[in-house]
Amino acid sequence: MEPHIQARRDRVAKAWDAKDAIVLIGAGDRILIPGTGDQTYPFRSHPEYFYLTDRECAGAVLAFDAGEGWTDFVPDVTEKERVWEAGTQAEGTSITLLGAWLAGRRGRVIAMLGVELPGQRFDAARSLELRERLLHARRPKDAAELERIRVAAKATAAGYAAVRDAIRPGVVERAIATELDAGFRRGGADGIAYESIVGTGPNSAVLHFDPTDRAAKEGELVLIDAAAEFRRYACDVTRTFPAGKSFTPEQRDLYALVLAVETKAVERCVPGAEMADVHEASFLETTKGLVEMGFLRGTPEGLVEQGVTELFYPHGIAHMVGLGVRDATGKLAGRLPRTDAGKRLQRMDLPLEPGYVLTIEPGIYFIPPLLQDPKRREKFADAVVWSKVDPWMAQGGIRIEDTVHVTAGAPENMTAAIPK
């Protein structure tokens, strides 16, 4: 077993303190694509299983008994799998012996993590408790995880470098996404970390936009939110470009505002910082800039409290990244959802610790479903300069995002090599 996997298991066992429980962690099974006969969706082990095994193994179960340690139960590879898929036998104990293993522990509490095993009874409350402890134990990334994220970041930089010359009037969104994917793979990635977001013109204001055959036009914005993955580990990056050679003056001013907000937020990612506070500061700075540019009227604090900022910046500034593009994010155990306007959109309500890897992604968008809503226009009639805002709904939005590693000292911007 690799030392980093043993270290993870030791750390998780200590966090669980599960003297009274048996823990089963299911990898999951292949899922048939309806109507195809024997074709399946691409298989990925449940993240909780993968974290503690570092492998894809459909049908496998990792079992834990505090008195005896860990047992890897793996399926026996069939002759058909060897012939058709070059299947090899995974190291471990045959899954056929799991029933006998459990029978020898009859009467013990069973907690179920990963993918639930069909027909297996377990204690739901105990499972929830141990899952929360595992989630928190997974948050600080170890050296092996950080190395994979850095490889993913390097491949992501290669993809953005490859696509930069393709961004011009007339290029369609899908063509940009194709160039990115090829660039990531040439740069050493296993593939894309998530479905690439490419939006031109007004499509750049759709937060999760699937690229289409729309062509970019001179004077428009092109927003790309895309990144590479390496051995299941991801980074997360967004850049906004002009479709032509340069931004218009107003586009450049808005871009400079988002970039300044992002730069300050990255600098705030130090141990002990509360992410809700980092988010709130980005809201205030964004609002102040929109007032200075004439889009809003009032004080930044008052506008944030009214909820005006959420019209233009309707998401949190951060989420955790690692084993997948959303990895162990959420809030500290016991915390209630935030309700105040400056913090309620934040998806990551945690105090930062060394080893955390997260996104920083402020943005300013002009989103018709929000800005054309009659109730909002009436409610914010005095706060929003609608005559200035309305023309921008044809422009779309600007987002800048990097993947940041919290260290014991200054934060490490893991995707800083991708130009802004």
MINU-35273 format. One record per residue (C-alpha): x, y, z; residue in three letters. Coordinates in pm, whole numbers, plus 50000, padded with zeros to 5 digits. Example, Ala and Ser with C-alpha at 12.3 -4.5 7.8 and 13.67 -1.06 7.14 Angstrom:
2
{x = 51230 y = 49550 z = 50780 residu = ala};
{x = 51367 y = 49894 z = 50714 residu = ser};
! end
This chain:
420
{x = 50000 y = 50000 z = 50000 residu = met};
{x = 50126 y = 50347 z = 49914 residu = glu};
{x = 50236 y = 50543 z = 50223 residu = pro};
{x = 49998 y = 50831 z = 50152 residu = his};
{x = 49700 y = 50591 z = 50148 residu = ile};
{x = 49804 y = 50437 z = 50479 residu = gln};
{x = 49845 y = 50785 z = 50625 residu = ala};
{x = 49495 y = 50881 z = 50509 residu = arg};
{x = 49345 y = 50568 z = 50662 residu = arg};
{x = 49525 y = 50635 z = 50990 residu = asp};
{x = 49401 y = 50994 z = 50998 residu = arg};
{x = 49043 y = 50896 z = 50918 residu = val};
{x = 49039 y = 50615 z = 51175 residu = ala};
{x = 49155 y = 50862 z = 51439 residu = lys};
{x = 48888 y = 51113 z = 51334 residu = ala};
{x = 48617 y = 50848 z = 51350 residu = trp};
{x = 48705 y = 50702 z = 51690 residu = asp};
{x = 48459 y = 50429 z = 51584 residu = ala};
{x = 48513 y = 50177 z = 51863 residu = lys};
{x = 48156 y = 50049 z = 51847 residu = asp};
{x = 48096 y = 50049 z = 51472 residu = ala};
{x = 48172 y = 49859 z = 51157 residu = ile};
{x = 48219 y = 50093 z = 50858 residu = val};
{x = 48150 y = 49986 z = 50500 residu = leu};
{x = 48249 y = 50211 z = 50210 residu = ile};
{x = 48108 y = 50107 z = 49874 residu = gly};
{x = 48286 y = 50201 z = 49551 residu = ala};
{x = 47967 y = 50167 z = 49348 residu = gly};
{x = 47882 y = 49959 z = 49041 residu = asp};
{x = 47879 y = 50020 z = 48670 residu = arg};
{x = 47550 y = 50162 z = 48543 residu = ile};
{x = 47402 y = 50035 z = 48217 residu = leu};
{x = 47301 y = 50289 z = 47956 residu = ile};
{x = 46935 y = 50213 z = 47883 residu = pro};
{x = 46869 y = 50056 z = 47544 residu = gly};
{x = 47233 y = 49978 z = 47463 residu = thr};
{x = 47258 y = 49617 z = 47574 residu = gly};
{x = 47589 y = 49599 z = 47757 residu = asp};
{x = 47724 y = 49956 z = 47739 residu = gln};
{x = 47777 y = 50143 z = 48065 residu = thr};
{x = 47840 y = 50499 z = 48169 residu = tyr};
{x = 48207 y = 50573 z = 48244 residu = pro};
{x = 48275 y = 50437 z = 48591 residu = phe};
{x = 48413 y = 50638 z = 48879 residu = arg};
{x = 48446 y = 50508 z = 49231 residu = ser};
{x = 48267 y = 50708 z = 49498 residu = his};
{x = 48506 y = 50981 z = 49623 residu = pro};
{x = 48498 y = 50844 z = 49978 residu = glu};
{x = 48614 y = 50507 z = 49849 residu = tyr};
{x = 48871 y = 50653 z = 49609 residu = phe};
{x = 49023 y = 50875 z = 49878 residu = tyr};
{x = 49100 y = 50573 z = 50095 residu = leu};
{x = 49209 y = 50335 z = 49816 residu = thr};
{x = 49333 y = 50553 z = 49526 residu = asp};
{x = 49171 y = 50326 z = 49269 residu = arg};
{x = 48869 y = 50272 z = 49049 residu = glu};
{x = 48717 y = 49933 z = 49131 residu = cys};
{x = 48353 y = 49874 z = 49043 residu = ala};
{x = 48176 y = 49652 z = 49293 residu = gly};
{x = 48444 y = 49685 z = 49562 residu = ala};
{x = 48388 y = 49756 z = 49934 residu = val};
{x = 48638 y = 49889 z = 50186 residu = leu};
{x = 48555 y = 49769 z = 50538 residu = ala};
{x = 48681 y = 49900 z = 50871 residu = phe};
{x = 48676 y = 49741 z = 51214 residu = asp};
{x = 48848 y = 49950 z = 51481 residu = ala};
{x = 48983 y = 49640 z = 51646 residu = gly};
{x = 49129 y = 49489 z = 51329 residu = glu};
{x = 49180 y = 49773 z = 51084 residu = gly};
{x = 49095 y = 49783 z = 50714 residu = trp};
{x = 48994 y = 49506 z = 50476 residu = thr};
{x = 48971 y = 49559 z = 50099 residu = asp};
{x = 48697 y = 49346 z = 49944 residu = phe};
{x = 48723 y = 49331 z = 49566 residu = val};
{x = 48521 y = 49152 z = 49296 residu = pro};
{x = 48669 y = 48853 z = 49117 residu = asp};
{x = 48750 y = 48935 z = 48755 residu = val};
{x = 48568 y = 48711 z = 48507 residu = thr};
{x = 48712 y = 48557 z = 48194 residu = glu};
{x = 48480 y = 48776 z = 47985 residu = lys};
{x = 48621 y = 49090 z = 48149 residu = glu};
{x = 48974 y = 48973 z = 48081 residu = arg};
{x = 48895 y = 48904 z = 47714 residu = val};
{x = 48689 y = 49212 z = 47634 residu = trp};
{x = 48833 y = 49475 z = 47868 residu = glu};
{x = 49179 y = 49347 z = 47965 residu = ala};
{x = 49048 y = 49332 z = 48320 residu = gly};
{x = 49296 y = 49250 z = 48594 residu = thr};
{x = 49235 y = 49123 z = 48944 residu = gln};
{x = 49254 y = 49399 z = 49204 residu = ala};
{x = 49458 y = 49331 z = 49515 residu = glu};
{x = 49243 y = 49242 z = 49814 residu = gly};
{x = 49002 y = 48986 z = 49960 residu = thr};
{x = 48731 y = 48836 z = 49740 residu = ser};
{x = 48400 y = 49020 z = 49775 residu = ile};
{x = 48236 y = 48678 z = 49811 residu = thr};
{x = 48376 y = 48667 z = 50166 residu = leu};
{x = 48215 y = 48994 z = 50278 residu = leu};
{x = 47903 y = 48815 z = 50404 residu = gly};
{x = 48105 y = 48585 z = 50627 residu = ala};
{x = 48312 y = 48884 z = 50752 residu = trp};
{x = 47992 y = 49063 z = 50854 residu = leu};
{x = 47843 y = 48748 z = 51007 residu = ala};
{x = 48142 y = 48726 z = 51236 residu = gly};
{x = 48054 y = 49072 z = 51367 residu = arg};
{x = 47680 y = 49022 z = 51405 residu = arg};
{x = 47520 y = 49264 z = 51651 residu = gly};
{x = 47766 y = 49545 z = 51589 residu = arg};
{x = 47652 y = 49886 z = 51464 residu = val};
{x = 47711 y = 49924 z = 51088 residu = ile};
{x = 47780 y = 50261 z = 50928 residu = ala};
{x = 47751 y = 50286 z = 50550 residu = met};
{x = 47955 y = 50536 z = 50348 residu = leu};
{x = 48032 y = 50564 z = 49979 residu = gly};
{x = 47763 y = 50391 z = 49772 residu = val};
{x = 47511 y = 50195 z = 49979 residu = glu};
{x = 47517 y = 49817 z = 49938 residu = leu};
{x = 47181 y = 49674 z = 49828 residu = pro};
{x = 46998 y = 49501 z = 50109 residu = gly};
{x = 47251 y = 49598 z = 50376 residu = gln};
{x = 47103 y = 49736 z = 50695 residu = arg};
{x = 47292 y = 50017 z = 50862 residu = phe};
{x = 47258 y = 50292 z = 51122 residu = asp};
{x = 47169 y = 50612 z = 50934 residu = ala};
{x = 47256 y = 50851 z = 51218 residu = ala};
{x = 47594 y = 50689 z = 51281 residu = arg};
{x = 47664 y = 50691 z = 50907 residu = ser};
{x = 47588 y = 51063 z = 50887 residu = leu};
{x = 47817 y = 51135 z = 51182 residu = glu};
{x = 48111 y = 50940 z = 51040 residu = leu};
{x = 48059 y = 51088 z = 50692 residu = arg};
{x = 48086 y = 51438 z = 50837 residu = glu};
{x = 48409 y = 51342 z = 51016 residu = arg};
{x = 48550 y = 51188 z = 50699 residu = leu};
{x = 48453 y = 51497 z = 50502 residu = leu};
{x = 48642 y = 51721 z = 50742 residu = his};
{x = 48944 y = 51489 z = 50747 residu = ala};
{x = 48958 y = 51507 z = 50365 residu = arg};
{x = 48970 y = 51887 z = 50355 residu = arg};
{x = 49345 y = 51942 z = 50407 residu = pro};
{x = 49521 y = 51805 z = 50100 residu = lys};
{x = 49828 y = 51587 z = 50146 residu = asp};
{x = 50144 y = 51608 z = 49934 residu = ala};
{x = 50022 y = 51346 z = 49683 residu = ala};
{x = 49696 y = 51533 z = 49630 residu = glu};
{x = 49868 y = 51870 z = 49591 residu = leu};
{x = 50104 y = 51723 z = 49332 residu = glu};
{x = 49813 y = 51594 z = 49123 residu = arg};
{x = 49637 y = 51930 z = 49143 residu = ile};
{x = 49957 y = 52099 z = 49026 residu = arg};
{x = 49978 y = 51862 z = 48729 residu = val};
{x = 49614 y = 51943 z = 48649 residu = ala};
{x = 49692 y = 52316 z = 48677 residu = ala};
{x = 49991 y = 52283 z = 48443 residu = lys};
{x = 49778 y = 52100 z = 48186 residu = ala};
{x = 49507 y = 52363 z = 48226 residu = thr};
{x = 49759 y = 52637 z = 48150 residu = ala};
{x = 49857 y = 52448 z = 47834 residu = ala};
{x = 49494 y = 52436 z = 47726 residu = gly};
{x = 49440 y = 52808 z = 47775 residu = tyr};
{x = 49763 y = 52887 z = 47591 residu = ala};
{x = 49647 y = 52672 z = 47299 residu = ala};
{x = 49307 y = 52838 z = 47279 residu = val};
{x = 49410 y = 53202 z = 47313 residu = arg};
{x = 49477 y = 53253 z = 46941 residu = asp};
{x = 49147 y = 53084 z = 46854 residu = ala};
{x = 48945 y = 53349 z = 47039 residu = ile};
{x = 48845 y = 53592 z = 46766 residu = arg};
{x = 48529 y = 53718 z = 46595 residu = pro};
{x = 48360 y = 53434 z = 46410 residu = gly};
{x = 48478 y = 53146 z = 46628 residu = val};
{x = 48197 y = 52936 z = 46771 residu = val};
{x = 48173 y = 52835 z = 47135 residu = glu};
{x = 48202 y = 52462 z = 47066 residu = arg};
{x = 48523 y = 52514 z = 46869 residu = ala};
{x = 48678 y = 52690 z = 47169 residu = ile};
{x = 48575 y = 52403 z = 47397 residu = ala};
{x = 48726 y = 52151 z = 47155 residu = thr};
{x = 49058 y = 52336 z = 47144 residu = glu};
{x = 49064 y = 52353 z = 47522 residu = leu};
{x = 49005 y = 51980 z = 47561 residu = asp};
{x = 49282 y = 51897 z = 47313 residu = ala};
{x = 49519 y = 52142 z = 47482 residu = gly};
{x = 49452 y = 51995 z = 47825 residu = phe};
{x = 49529 y = 51643 z = 47703 residu = arg};
{x = 49844 y = 51751 z = 47519 residu = arg};
{x = 49950 y = 51919 z = 47842 residu = gly};
{x = 49935 y = 51592 z = 48034 residu = gly};
{x = 49575 y = 51580 z = 48160 residu = ala};
{x = 49354 y = 51273 z = 48172 residu = asp};
{x = 49066 y = 51487 z = 48050 residu = gly};
{x = 48841 y = 51773 z = 48152 residu = ile};
{x = 48764 y = 51830 z = 48519 residu = ala};
{x = 48402 y = 51927 z = 48443 residu = tyr};
{x = 48194 y = 52014 z = 48140 residu = glu};
{x = 48360 y = 52321 z = 47991 residu = ser};
{x = 48167 y = 52647 z = 48010 residu = ile};
{x = 48214 y = 52874 z = 47708 residu = val};
{x = 47984 y = 53172 z = 47661 residu = gly};
{x = 48008 y = 53450 z = 47403 residu = thr};
{x = 47824 y = 53780 z = 47420 residu = gly};
{x = 47508 y = 53754 z = 47635 residu = pro};
{x = 47580 y = 53384 z = 47695 residu = asn};
{x = 47872 y = 53489 z = 47916 residu = ser};
{x = 47616 y = 53592 z = 48180 residu = ala};
{x = 47483 y = 53236 z = 48216 residu = val};
{x = 47676 y = 53096 z = 48510 residu = leu};
{x = 47695 y = 52736 z = 48381 residu = his};
{x = 47658 y = 52770 z = 48005 residu = phe};
{x = 47697 y = 52472 z = 47772 residu = asp};
{x = 47880 y = 52587 z = 47456 residu = pro};
{x = 47675 y = 52610 z = 47138 residu = thr};
{x = 47739 y = 52695 z = 46774 residu = asp};
{x = 47697 y = 53068 z = 46844 residu = arg};
{x = 47982 y = 53269 z = 46693 residu = ala};
{x = 48159 y = 53545 z = 46881 residu = ala};
{x = 48125 y = 53896 z = 46742 residu = lys};
{x = 48361 y = 54190 z = 46742 residu = glu};
{x = 48329 y = 54387 z = 47066 residu = gly};
{x = 48185 y = 54095 z = 47265 residu = glu};
{x = 48312 y = 53918 z = 47572 residu = leu};
{x = 48411 y = 53550 z = 47577 residu = val};
{x = 48391 y = 53380 z = 47917 residu = leu};
{x = 48564 y = 53042 z = 47960 residu = ile};
{x = 48528 y = 52835 z = 48277 residu = asp};
{x = 48722 y = 52516 z = 48210 residu = ala};
{x = 49000 y = 52309 z = 48362 residu = ala};
{x = 49188 y = 51982 z = 48341 residu = ala};
{x = 49194 y = 51675 z = 48562 residu = glu};
{x = 49478 y = 51440 z = 48650 residu = phe};
{x = 49420 y = 51106 z = 48825 residu = arg};
{x = 49083 y = 51227 z = 48954 residu = arg};
{x = 49221 y = 51557 z = 49090 residu = tyr};
{x = 49104 y = 51884 z = 48944 residu = ala};
{x = 49164 y = 52253 z = 48943 residu = cys};
{x = 48905 y = 52519 z = 48850 residu = asp};
{x = 48972 y = 52823 z = 48633 residu = val};
{x = 48776 y = 53103 z = 48467 residu = thr};
{x = 48909 y = 53369 z = 48231 residu = arg};
{x = 48722 y = 53637 z = 48037 residu = thr};
{x = 48860 y = 53760 z = 47705 residu = phe};
{x = 48762 y = 54016 z = 47442 residu = pro};
{x = 48648 y = 53854 z = 47119 residu = ala};
{x = 48858 y = 54104 z = 46928 residu = gly};
{x = 49201 y = 54247 z = 47000 residu = lys};
{x = 49101 y = 54447 z = 47308 residu = ser};
{x = 48823 y = 54530 z = 47550 residu = phe};
{x = 48608 y = 54835 z = 47505 residu = thr};
{x = 48683 y = 55107 z = 47765 residu = pro};
{x = 48381 y = 55012 z = 47979 residu = glu};
{x = 48459 y = 54641 z = 47951 residu = gln};
{x = 48813 y = 54713 z = 48062 residu = arg};
{x = 48691 y = 54908 z = 48365 residu = asp};
{x = 48460 y = 54627 z = 48475 residu = leu};
{x = 48731 y = 54370 z = 48413 residu = tyr};
{x = 48977 y = 54572 z = 48621 residu = ala};
{x = 48722 y = 54584 z = 48903 residu = leu};
{x = 48669 y = 54206 z = 48904 residu = val};
{x = 49044 y = 54147 z = 48885 residu = leu};
{x = 49110 y = 54379 z = 49180 residu = ala};
{x = 48843 y = 54203 z = 49387 residu = val};
{x = 48988 y = 53863 z = 49298 residu = glu};
{x = 49345 y = 53967 z = 49378 residu = thr};
{x = 49249 y = 54094 z = 49723 residu = lys};
{x = 49041 y = 53784 z = 49796 residu = ala};
{x = 49331 y = 53554 z = 49709 residu = val};
{x = 49554 y = 53749 z = 49947 residu = glu};
{x = 49300 y = 53695 z = 50227 residu = arg};
{x = 49323 y = 53315 z = 50199 residu = cys};
{x = 49537 y = 53260 z = 50508 residu = val};
{x = 49495 y = 53022 z = 50804 residu = pro};
{x = 49216 y = 53127 z = 51036 residu = gly};
{x = 49038 y = 53347 z = 50783 residu = ala};
{x = 48663 y = 53288 z = 50764 residu = glu};
{x = 48551 y = 53230 z = 50406 residu = met};
{x = 48220 y = 53402 z = 50477 residu = ala};
{x = 48419 y = 53716 z = 50562 residu = asp};
{x = 48626 y = 53685 z = 50243 residu = val};
{x = 48303 y = 53660 z = 50047 residu = his};
{x = 48146 y = 53959 z = 50222 residu = glu};
{x = 48454 y = 54172 z = 50156 residu = ala};
{x = 48432 y = 54085 z = 49786 residu = ser};
{x = 48066 y = 54189 z = 49786 residu = phe};
{x = 48149 y = 54527 z = 49941 residu = leu};
{x = 48439 y = 54593 z = 49701 residu = glu};
{x = 48232 y = 54495 z = 49398 residu = thr};
{x = 47946 y = 54718 z = 49511 residu = thr};
{x = 48180 y = 55011 z = 49573 residu = lys};
{x = 48315 y = 54975 z = 49219 residu = gly};
{x = 47968 y = 54960 z = 49066 residu = leu};
{x = 47875 y = 55279 z = 49251 residu = val};
{x = 48188 y = 55455 z = 49128 residu = glu};
{x = 48115 y = 55343 z = 48770 residu = met};
{x = 47759 y = 55476 z = 48789 residu = gly};
{x = 47565 y = 55149 z = 48785 residu = phe};
{x = 47440 y = 55186 z = 49143 residu = leu};
{x = 47345 y = 55464 z = 49386 residu = arg};
{x = 47401 y = 55453 z = 49759 residu = gly};
{x = 47658 y = 55331 z = 50009 residu = thr};
{x = 47821 y = 54992 z = 49950 residu = pro};
{x = 47717 y = 54872 z = 50296 residu = glu};
{x = 47356 y = 54978 z = 50246 residu = gly};
{x = 47333 y = 54829 z = 49897 residu = leu};
{x = 47475 y = 54496 z = 50014 residu = val};
{x = 47230 y = 54490 z = 50306 residu = glu};
{x = 46939 y = 54553 z = 50068 residu = gln};
{x = 47046 y = 54262 z = 49849 residu = gly};
{x = 47122 y = 54479 z = 49545 residu = val};
{x = 47466 y = 54325 z = 49489 residu = thr};
{x = 47310 y = 53982 z = 49441 residu = glu};
{x = 47156 y = 54106 z = 49115 residu = leu};
{x = 47505 y = 54140 z = 48963 residu = phe};
{x = 47705 y = 53885 z = 49164 residu = tyr};
{x = 47460 y = 53602 z = 49243 residu = pro};
{x = 47694 y = 53334 z = 49380 residu = his};
{x = 47953 y = 53264 z = 49645 residu = gly};
{x = 48318 y = 53344 z = 49591 residu = ile};
{x = 48458 y = 53001 z = 49678 residu = ala};
{x = 48423 y = 52627 z = 49702 residu = his};
{x = 48681 y = 52358 z = 49775 residu = met};
{x = 48864 y = 52175 z = 49497 residu = val};
{x = 49060 y = 51851 z = 49482 residu = gly};
{x = 48915 y = 51505 z = 49430 residu = leu};
{x = 48675 y = 51651 z = 49176 residu = gly};
{x = 48583 y = 52012 z = 49115 residu = val};
{x = 48366 y = 52027 z = 49429 residu = arg};
{x = 48556 y = 51840 z = 49697 residu = asp};
{x = 48461 y = 51834 z = 50066 residu = ala};
{x = 48315 y = 52182 z = 50050 residu = thr};
{x = 48032 y = 52299 z = 50276 residu = gly};
{x = 48010 y = 52443 z = 50624 residu = lys};
{x = 48171 y = 52365 z = 50956 residu = leu};
{x = 47974 y = 52107 z = 51154 residu = ala};
{x = 47713 y = 52272 z = 51374 residu = gly};
{x = 47692 y = 52598 z = 51182 residu = arg};
{x = 47353 y = 52716 z = 51066 residu = leu};
{x = 47297 y = 52864 z = 50720 residu = pro};
{x = 47387 y = 53233 z = 50697 residu = arg};
{x = 47093 y = 53466 z = 50645 residu = thr};
{x = 47252 y = 53810 z = 50610 residu = asp};
{x = 47277 y = 53946 z = 50255 residu = ala};
{x = 47655 y = 53977 z = 50260 residu = gly};
{x = 47717 y = 53611 z = 50343 residu = lys};
{x = 47415 y = 53399 z = 50256 residu = arg};
{x = 47532 y = 53305 z = 49904 residu = leu};
{x = 47863 y = 53168 z = 50028 residu = gln};
{x = 47895 y = 52794 z = 49957 residu = arg};
{x = 48196 y = 52740 z = 50184 residu = met};
{x = 48139 y = 52849 z = 50543 residu = asp};
{x = 48465 y = 52734 z = 50697 residu = leu};
{x = 48768 y = 52882 z = 50873 residu = pro};
{x = 49068 y = 52820 z = 50649 residu = leu};
{x = 49344 y = 52576 z = 50743 residu = glu};
{x = 49680 y = 52495 z = 50582 residu = pro};
{x = 49633 y = 52238 z = 50308 residu = gly};
{x = 49292 y = 52364 z = 50199 residu = tyr};
{x = 49254 y = 52412 z = 49823 residu = val};
{x = 48971 y = 52633 z = 49704 residu = leu};
{x = 48851 y = 52856 z = 49425 residu = thr};
{x = 48836 y = 53233 z = 49433 residu = ile};
{x = 48588 y = 53345 z = 49168 residu = glu};
{x = 48422 y = 53687 z = 49188 residu = pro};
{x = 48217 y = 53810 z = 48895 residu = gly};
{x = 47990 y = 54082 z = 48762 residu = ile};
{x = 47705 y = 53978 z = 48534 residu = tyr};
{x = 47410 y = 54139 z = 48360 residu = phe};
{x = 47151 y = 53860 z = 48371 residu = ile};
{x = 46814 y = 53933 z = 48205 residu = pro};
{x = 46605 y = 53696 z = 48425 residu = pro};
{x = 46720 y = 53894 z = 48730 residu = leu};
{x = 46743 y = 54243 z = 48587 residu = leu};
{x = 46420 y = 54233 z = 48386 residu = gln};
{x = 46210 y = 54107 z = 48675 residu = asp};
{x = 45940 y = 54374 z = 48739 residu = pro};
{x = 45938 y = 54323 z = 49116 residu = lys};
{x = 46314 y = 54371 z = 49141 residu = arg};
{x = 46306 y = 54676 z = 48915 residu = arg};
{x = 46043 y = 54832 z = 49138 residu = glu};
{x = 46214 y = 54731 z = 49461 residu = lys};
{x = 46551 y = 54869 z = 49353 residu = phe};
{x = 46428 y = 55164 z = 49150 residu = ala};
{x = 46636 y = 55411 z = 49353 residu = asp};
{x = 46942 y = 55189 z = 49395 residu = ala};
{x = 47004 y = 55076 z = 49037 residu = val};
{x = 47069 y = 55316 z = 48749 residu = val};
{x = 46861 y = 55117 z = 48505 residu = trp};
{x = 46939 y = 55340 z = 48208 residu = ser};
{x = 47305 y = 55243 z = 48243 residu = lys};
{x = 47245 y = 54880 z = 48332 residu = val};
{x = 46997 y = 54787 z = 48059 residu = asp};
{x = 47234 y = 54817 z = 47758 residu = pro};
{x = 47477 y = 54583 z = 47933 residu = trp};
{x = 47234 y = 54290 z = 47917 residu = met};
{x = 47356 y = 54235 z = 47561 residu = ala};
{x = 47716 y = 54221 z = 47689 residu = gln};
{x = 47693 y = 53934 z = 47935 residu = gly};
{x = 47932 y = 53902 z = 48226 residu = gly};
{x = 48288 y = 53882 z = 48356 residu = ile};
{x = 48428 y = 53622 z = 48595 residu = arg};
{x = 48789 y = 53558 z = 48698 residu = ile};
{x = 48871 y = 53242 z = 48891 residu = glu};
{x = 49184 y = 53076 z = 49025 residu = asp};
{x = 49261 y = 52770 z = 49236 residu = thr};
{x = 49430 y = 52867 z = 49562 residu = val};
{x = 49626 y = 52659 z = 49813 residu = his};
{x = 49620 y = 52779 z = 50173 residu = val};
{x = 49966 y = 52742 z = 50327 residu = thr};
{x = 50110 y = 52826 z = 50669 residu = ala};
{x = 50223 y = 53156 z = 50515 residu = gly};
{x = 50114 y = 53340 z = 50201 residu = ala};
{x = 49857 y = 53166 z = 49978 residu = pro};
{x = 49975 y = 52979 z = 49668 residu = glu};
{x = 49784 y = 53063 z = 49350 residu = asn};
{x = 49811 y = 52727 z = 49178 residu = met};
{x = 49677 y = 52858 z = 48846 residu = thr};
{x = 49868 y = 53187 z = 48834 residu = ala};
{x = 50049 y = 53074 z = 48516 residu = ala};
{x = 49727 y = 53125 z = 48317 residu = ile};
{x = 49737 y = 53490 z = 48205 residu = pro};
{x = 49476 y = 53744 z = 48311 residu = lys};
! end
